[in-house]
Amino acid sequence: MNIAGRIGWAAYLAHHARRERSLPWWPPERLQALQDRRVHEIVAHAYATVGRYRRVMDERGLRPRDIATAADLAKLPLVGARELSEHPDSFLSSTADRSGLLELTTTGTSGQAKRIRHDARAVFMAWAAGGRSRAVAASVPELRPGAPTVYLAPPQGTYARIRDYQRDRVPAALWRRAEPVSVSIDARHADLVAAINQIAPDTIVAFGRQLGSLYRRAHEANLPIHAPRLVWYGGDAMPDADRRLIEERFGIPVFSSYQSCEFLRIAFQCERRDGLHVSTDQVALRVVDADGRDVPPGTPGEAVVTGLVDRAAPLINFRLGDRVALATRACSCGRTLPRLASLDGRVEDLLVRRDGERVHESLVLPRLYRVPGLSGVAVVQRTLGRIDAEVVVSPGFEPGATIAETGIALRELAGDAADLEIRVVPVERIAAGPGGKIRAVTSLVDRDPDPG
């Protein structure tokens, strides 16, 4: 991008970043008015430029004027991951400039790999909204200005793609000032510990389960590991036992956020660490029962999300599959953004290798989805010596070849042990669990393996 374009996006980022100082504390009625306006605008845009939404609304006798508030989203049907996975282009706006979009591919935690497209406007608004988490982190005592931050992430994962997209659109001086250090999570545990000890960051950002495993294994092996001022996780759940260990044994406060490839910013934890504040200017989040009806605060249900700022491929009433509950009371921090009282989100397990290494699902699933013909998968590691997998084979592909290649990939990921038994079975559809969530990777190995 030329320098004029870079300066323009830097100014756009700065404009929205300035509002971050006050928006989380706006009066509730002002926040609601902003959300309602954006709901109406995104629905009107989708009706005008996305055929699938126009057909659905016409079938129900609805026009954009009928969706004037966030509450009116209940008039529209829910959209599932399967629809997006099988027909990604049907969500694409006719006004989208495909050459300028950020394209992400989910790792398949919902059971299907999905192509997600975001326009630059949405990416930069999400970047600015990250200031909410940064303000929380800055409140941690003894956090050193300019101290390094480490991101533990796959080398070519979502974080890397978003980072590169942002870098290409702003002056280098803007991102170099606070460039975090990336450390690949596909390194061995001892190497990860060594890298963290060498960098000695104030902040570590990672997947919840990976971060928990990192510190738990170091503790169990009596392996010295640097204690940052705070750790921040998202993308999957951190086991409660690991969170307690990190906070009580290592004295590190643990924060979390709620995001997805489909919706870059959903909710964040404040200093009180009591639930998560929903970014209602970025998304409209509903909590529904098994029949798709809204449930009251305090009642668990499935998260259904509408993106309010992305016009490239609008997602309206999208079923994330996570079980959540809205809080029944305001947060003592003073922020007026509503809260999630609970989040039982992505619970995929780490695949355990014979040598004791753990392989995160963000590495497992991209490798599996490179298998020709594989369009859906669910892996269950029953013991160190046995892995079962169900696979959905795309039409036109030879099932036997896809099954064989899936077995080869699983053997590579699990450490290629000679006595490893792998069973791969073709199915028409991956079955969903409670709340519609499909666990793409499940490990039943509940103890550290003995490498000897």
Secondary structure as GFF3:
##gff-version 3
##sequence-region A 1 452
A	DSSP	alpha_helix	3	19	.	.	.	ID=ss1
A	DSSP	three_ten_helix	23	25	.	.	.	ID=ss2
A	DSSP	alpha_helix	28	49	.	.	.	ID=ss3
A	DSSP	alpha_helix	51	59	.	.	.	ID=ss4
A	DSSP	three_ten_helix	64	66	.	.	.	ID=ss5
A	DSSP	three_ten_helix	70	75	.	.	.	ID=ss6
A	DSSP	alpha_helix	81	86	.	.	.	ID=ss7
A	DSSP	three_ten_helix	88	91	.	.	.	ID=ss8
A	DSSP	three_ten_helix	98	100	.	.	.	ID=ss9
A	DSSP	beta_strand	102	105	.	.	.	ID=ss10
A	DSSP	beta_strand	115	118	.	.	.	ID=ss11
A	DSSP	alpha_helix	120	129	.	.	.	ID=ss12
A	DSSP	alpha_helix	131	138	.	.	.	ID=ss13
A	DSSP	beta_strand	149	153	.	.	.	ID=ss14
A	DSSP	alpha_helix	158	167	.	.	.	ID=ss15
A	DSSP	alpha_helix	172	176	.	.	.	ID=ss16
A	DSSP	beta_strand	181	184	.	.	.	ID=ss17
A	DSSP	alpha_helix	189	199	.	.	.	ID=ss18
A	DSSP	beta_strand	203	207	.	.	.	ID=ss19
A	DSSP	alpha_helix	208	220	.	.	.	ID=ss20
A	DSSP	beta_strand	230	234	.	.	.	ID=ss21
A	DSSP	alpha_helix	240	244	.	.	.	ID=ss22
A	DSSP	pi_helix	245	249	.	.	.	ID=ss23
A	DSSP	beta_strand	254	258	.	.	.	ID=ss24
A	DSSP	beta_strand	267	268	.	.	.	ID=ss25
A	DSSP	beta_strand	276	278	.	.	.	ID=ss26
A	DSSP	beta_strand	283	288	.	.	.	ID=ss27
A	DSSP	beta_strand	301	307	.	.	.	ID=ss28
A	DSSP	beta_strand	318	326	.	.	.	ID=ss29
A	DSSP	beta_strand	339	344	.	.	.	ID=ss30
A	DSSP	beta_strand	351	352	.	.	.	ID=ss31
A	DSSP	beta_strand	358	359	.	.	.	ID=ss32
A	DSSP	alpha_helix	361	368	.	.	.	ID=ss33
A	DSSP	beta_strand	374	383	.	.	.	ID=ss34
A	DSSP	beta_strand	386	393	.	.	.	ID=ss35
A	DSSP	alpha_helix	399	413	.	.	.	ID=ss36
A	DSSP	beta_strand	421	426	.	.	.	ID=ss37
A	DSSP	three_ten_helix	434	436	.	.	.	ID=ss38
A	DSSP	beta_strand	441	443	.	.	.	ID=ss39
###
